[in-house]
Amino acid sequence: MDRDQNLEMASFELIAASGAARSIAMEAIKTAREGDIPGAKAKLDESQETFAAAHEVQHAVMDLEALEERVSVDPLFVHAQTHVMSCLVTQDLAEEFVALYEKINA
């Protein structure tokens, strides 16, 4: 598999893993809203674990880029990075929502 195919596959892996982690973070908010704080915290942990796969792919791509003399901008990889960032923001906000619901329900 050549470099472009590797980058394309990595991009799809980033999109899939970060999208799944984002969805689980959103489930954590819903679970907290329903009053199940332990369940919501478990969902937050699951989201972090799911995101770890995306993080590994991202680091592998960055390592490859560091070895290349010329770095090209790939639109699909940029799109994948937006999914990663969206996931990270959603996870941060989900943690805050769970903490807020925990405080409200105390």
PERA-V809385 format. One record per residue. N is the residue number from 1. PHI is phi in whole degrees, -180 to 180 (* if undefined). PSI is psi in whole degrees, 0 to 359 (none if undefined). Layout:
BEGIN
n: {N N}
phi: {PHI PHI}
psi: {PSI PSI}
END
This chain:
BEGIN
n: {1 2 3 4 5 6 7 8 9 10 11 12 13 14 15 16 17 18 19 20 21 22 23 24 25 26 27 28 29 30 31 32 33 34 35 36 37 38 39 40 41 42 43 44 45 46 47 48 49 50 51 52 53 54 55 56 57 58 59 60 61 62 63 64 65 66 67 68 69 70 71 72 73 74 75 76 77 78 79 80 81 82 83 84 85 86 87 88 89 90 91 92 93 94 95 96 97 98 99 100 101 102 103 104 105 106}
phi: {* -86 -58 -63 -67 -62 -66 -64 -64 -62 -62 -66 -65 -62 -63 -66 -69 -71 -66 -65 -64 -63 -62 -67 -63 -67 -62 -62 -63 -61 -63 -66 -61 -80 95 -95 -66 -59 -64 -65 -65 -64 -65 -61 -62 -62 -62 -63 -63 -66 -68 -56 -63 -65 -62 -63 -63 -60 -66 -62 -66 -64 -64 -63 -63 -66 -84 -84 -75 -118 -102 -102 -96 -106 -58 -66 -67 -62 -61 -62 -65 -66 -65 -61 -66 -61 -63 -62 -65 -63 -62 -60 -68 -63 -60 -67 -64 -63 -62 -66 -63 -63 -68 -63 -85 -74}
psi: {134 175 316 319 322 317 321 315 318 321 315 323 320 315 315 311 316 326 319 316 321 316 320 322 321 324 325 318 313 318 319 319 327 358 1 80 315 320 321 318 324 321 321 316 317 320 317 317 318 321 336 326 318 320 319 316 316 316 322 318 318 323 317 318 324 333 343 146 324 128 122 153 119 121 323 320 322 317 317 322 327 325 319 311 321 319 314 318 317 319 316 314 323 320 318 318 317 316 321 313 325 317 317 320 359 none}
END
